[in-house]
Amino acid sequence: MKKLVMLVLVLGCMLVFSKPAAPTGPMISVDTEEFDAGTLKASATGSVKHAFKIKNTGDSALVIRDVRPG
């Protein structure tokens, strides 16, 4: 009986203190999530451009199907 209690206790501790499995699949990482273009005049000509650096930090292919300005 003592061996059974000890086994249950050891298994319980292993479950409580074990690390959860790392997520698998694609994971997106962006250098900055926002860009402030500042104050723009309505009469100004030209355009404002900014490039976001996006990286796949996961372990499978990352597919970006739609991009919308926010």
C-alpha positions in Angstrom: 0.0 0.0 0.0 2.9 2.4 0.8 4.4 1.7 -2.6 1.1 2.6 -4.3 0.7 5.8 -2.4 4.3 6.8 -3.2 3.9 6.0 -6.9 0.7 8.2 -7.0 2.5 11.0 -5.2 5.5 10.8 -7.6 3.3 10.8 -10.7 1.3 13.6 -9.3 4.4 15.7 -8.7 5.6 14.9 -12.2 2.4 16.2 -13.7 2.3 19.4 -11.6 5.9 20.4 -12.2 6.4 19.3 -15.8 6.6 21.9 -18.5 3.8 22.0 -21.0 4.7 21.0 -24.5 5.9 23.9 -26.8 3.3 24.9 -29.3 3.9 23.7 -32.8 3.0 25.2 -36.1 3.6 28.6 -37.6 4.2 31.6 -35.2 4.4 35.2 -36.5 6.8 37.6 -35.0 6.8 41.4 -35.9 9.5 43.9 -35.1 7.0 46.6 -34.3 3.2 46.3 -34.3 2.4 50.0 -34.9 3.7 52.8 -37.0 2.9 56.5 -36.3 3.2 58.6 -39.5 2.8 61.8 -37.6 0.6 64.7 -38.7 -0.1 64.9 -42.4 -1.6 67.9 -44.3 -4.5 67.2 -46.6 -2.9 69.3 -49.3 0.4 67.4 -49.2 1.4 65.3 -52.1 3.3 62.1 -52.0 2.9 59.1 -49.9 4.0 57.7 -46.6 5.7 54.3 -46.6 6.8 52.0 -43.8 8.1 48.4 -43.9 7.2 45.9 -41.1 9.7 43.1 -40.6 7.8 39.8 -40.2 9.4 36.6 -39.3 8.1 33.0 -38.9 9.4 31.8 -35.5 7.4 28.5 -35.7 8.3 25.1 -37.0 6.1 25.0 -40.1 5.2 27.2 -43.0 3.5 30.6 -42.3 1.0 31.6 -44.9 -0.3 35.2 -44.9 -3.5 35.3 -46.9 -4.8 38.8 -46.3 -3.4 42.1 -45.1 -5.5 45.1 -44.2 -4.4 48.5 -43.1 -5.8 49.3 -39.7 
